Amino acid sequence: MRPLARTLAAIALFSAAAAFAQQPQFIHANLITATTAHGLNAELDILKGEAAPLWVGYSIPVAEKVSSGWSSRISYLEADHPDYKDDTIESSNISYDHAVILFRIANHAIEKIHVDHPDRQLDAGNLRVVWLPNVTPEDSIATLKSLALQNDSKLRDSTVFAISIHQSSATVPALISLASPANDRELREKSAFWLANQHGHEGFTVLKRFAREDSDAGFREKLTFDLTLTKDPDAMSELIRMAHEDSSPQVRKQAQFWMAMKGGKVVAGDLRDISENDPDIQLRKSAVFALSRLPGDEATTQLIHVASTSKDPAVRKQAVFWLGQSSDPRALDYLTHLLKQ
C-alpha cells in the first residue's frame, strides 16, 4: 500500500474509532441507531408517537473538558440498583471533550433530560434506546432552547445546563436570549447562572450589561452571586460598583455580602467606605455585617476599626454587636476595654 493510501486509511480508521468512542456503552437496552435527516426536533416529534417509553441520545462537544469524577461506572437511567456490588470505582481525573445528552420520552412527551460522561455504562432498564450519531451542536442547542421556552419547570434546570456545556458559537447567544427580559425571571436566572459558570469573559460581558441596564431589581440581585462564579478578573470590580451605585438598596446589600465572601481583604476598604458614607442607614449597617463575613482575622480588624472611628452611633453599635459574635480573642479584648471605660 502506498504511503498516501496508508495515511488515508489510518485517518478513516481513526475517525471511525473516534465516532464510535463518542457513543457510550448501553446495557439492558434495545439499542438502535437512527438518522436525523430532517433535524433533531423532527426526529423527536416522530419518536413521541411511540406507545412505550424510550430514551433518545447523542453526543456533543463540550466547551470545557470535564472530569469523570464518578463513584460508579454505571448510570442507571430508570432507577438505582442497590443490589449491584461491582459498579463502584475510584473517582477518575480523566477528562473528556464530549458529553452525552439523553431524552426520556413517555406519554408522547419529553419527560426528562439526562447529561452524562461518555465513560460510563448507561443502564436503560430494558427500554428501547435510539442513538443519533449525526446531531450537530447547533441543532442540539436549537432543540434544547425550544424546550426551555415551554415553561416546563421540571425540564428547565437540565435543559439550560445542557445548552451551556456545548462547544459552539451558538451557545452564548442562546443563553443570552433565554436570559433576556422577554422571559420569566426563573428562566432568566438559570441562564445567567450558566453564563457566569461556563463562559468566562464572554459570559461576564453579558452579566455586566444586565447589571447596568436591566430594570428588574430582583434579577440584578441574583446577578451579584453570579458575578462571584465567573473567572473574569473584572468581576469583582463590577460587584463593587453594584454595591456603591445600584439604584436598589437590596441589590447593594447583596453586592456587599458577596464582596466580603469573595473579595476578602481586597474589598475591606470599599465596605468601610459604604458603612460610613452610604446615605441609607440600612445599607451602612449591612456593610458592617459584610465586614463581619471577611475571612480569617480580617473581620475583627475591620470591625474594631469601624467601632473605634465611625461617626455614626448606629454603625458603631452594629460593629460592636458583630464583634460580640466573634471567637477572635482580639474581639473579646476590645469589648472588655469598652466595658471598663
HUQUIFEN-V324986 format. One record per residue. N is the residue number from 0. SS is DSSP state (@ for helix, = for strand, . for the rest). Layout:
# HUQUIFEN-V324986
N_SS / N_SS
This chain:
# HUQUIFEN-V324986
0_. / 1_. / 2_@ / 3_@ / 4_@ / 5_@ / 6_@ / 7_@ / 8_@ / 9_@ / 10_@ / 11_@ / 12_@ / 13_@ / 14_@ / 15_@ / 16_@ / 17_@ / 18_@ / 19_@ / 20_@ / 21_@ / 22_. / 23_. / 24_. / 25_= / 26_= / 27_= / 28_= / 29_= / 30_= / 31_= / 32_= / 33_= / 34_. / 35_. / 36_. / 37_. / 38_. / 39_@ / 40_@ / 41_@ / 42_@ / 43_@ / 44_@ / 45_@ / 46_@ / 47_. / 48_. / 49_. / 50_. / 51_. / 52_. / 53_= / 54_= / 55_= / 56_= / 57_= / 58_= / 59_= / 60_= / 61_= / 62_= / 63_= / 64_= / 65_= / 66_= / 67_. / 68_. / 69_. / 70_. / 71_= / 72_. / 73_= / 74_= / 75_= / 76_. / 77_. / 78_. / 79_. / 80_. / 81_. / 82_. / 83_. / 84_. / 85_. / 86_. / 87_= / 88_. / 89_. / 90_. / 91_. / 92_. / 93_. / 94_= / 95_= / 96_= / 97_= / 98_= / 99_= / 100_= / 101_= / 102_= / 103_= / 104_= / 105_= / 106_. / 107_. / 108_= / 109_= / 110_= / 111_= / 112_= / 113_= / 114_= / 115_= / 116_= / 117_. / 118_. / 119_. / 120_= / 121_= / 122_= / 123_= / 124_= / 125_= / 126_= / 127_= / 128_= / 129_= / 130_= / 131_= / 132_. / 133_. / 134_. / 135_. / 136_@ / 137_@ / 138_@ / 139_@ / 140_@ / 141_@ / 142_@ / 143_@ / 144_@ / 145_@ / 146_@ / 147_@ / 148_. / 149_. / 150_. / 151_. / 152_@ / 153_@ / 154_@ / 155_@ / 156_@ / 157_@ / 158_@ / 159_@ / 160_@ / 161_@ / 162_@ / 163_@ / 164_. / 165_= / 166_. / 167_. / 168_. / 169_@ / 170_@ / 171_@ / 172_@ / 173_@ / 174_@ / 175_@ / 176_@ / 177_@ / 178_. / 179_. / 180_. / 181_. / 182_. / 183_. / 184_@ / 185_@ / 186_@ / 187_@ / 188_@ / 189_@ / 190_@ / 191_@ / 192_@ / 193_@ / 194_@ / 195_@ / 196_@ / 197_@ / 198_. / 199_@ / 200_@ / 201_@ / 202_@ / 203_@ / 204_@ / 205_@ / 206_@ / 207_@ / 208_@ / 209_@ / 210_@ / 211_@ / 212_@ / 213_. / 214_. / 215_. / 216_@ / 217_@ / 218_@ / 219_@ / 220_@ / 221_@ / 222_@ / 223_@ / 224_@ / 225_@ / 226_. / 227_. / 228_. / 229_. / 230_. / 231_. / 232_. / 233_. / 234_@ / 235_@ / 236_@ / 237_@ / 238_@ / 239_@ / 240_@ / 241_@ / 242_@ / 243_@ / 244_@ / 245_. / 246_. / 247_. / 248_@ / 249_@ / 250_@ / 251_@ / 252_@ / 253_@ / 254_@ / 255_@ / 256_@ / 257_@ / 258_@ / 259_@ / 260_@ / 261_@ / 262_@ / 263_@ / 264_@ / 265_@ / 266_@ / 267_@ / 268_@ / 269_@ / 270_@ / 271_@ / 272_@ / 273_@ / 274_@ / 275_@ / 276_@ / 277_. / 278_. / 279_. / 280_@ / 281_@ / 282_@ / 283_@ / 284_@ / 285_@ / 286_@ / 287_@ / 288_@ / 289_@ / 290_@ / 291_@ / 292_. / 293_. / 294_. / 295_. / 296_. / 297_@ / 298_@ / 299_@ / 300_@ / 301_@ / 302_@ / 303_@ / 304_@ / 305_@ / 306_@ / 307_@ / 308_@ / 309_. / 310_. / 311_. / 312_@ / 313_@ / 314_@ / 315_@ / 316_@ / 317_@ / 318_@ / 319_@ / 320_@ / 321_@ / 322_@ / 323_@ / 324_. / 325_. / 326_. / 327_. / 328_@ / 329_@ / 330_@ / 331_@ / 332_@ / 333_@ / 334_@ / 335_@ / 336_@ / 337_@ / 338_@ / 339_@ / 340_.
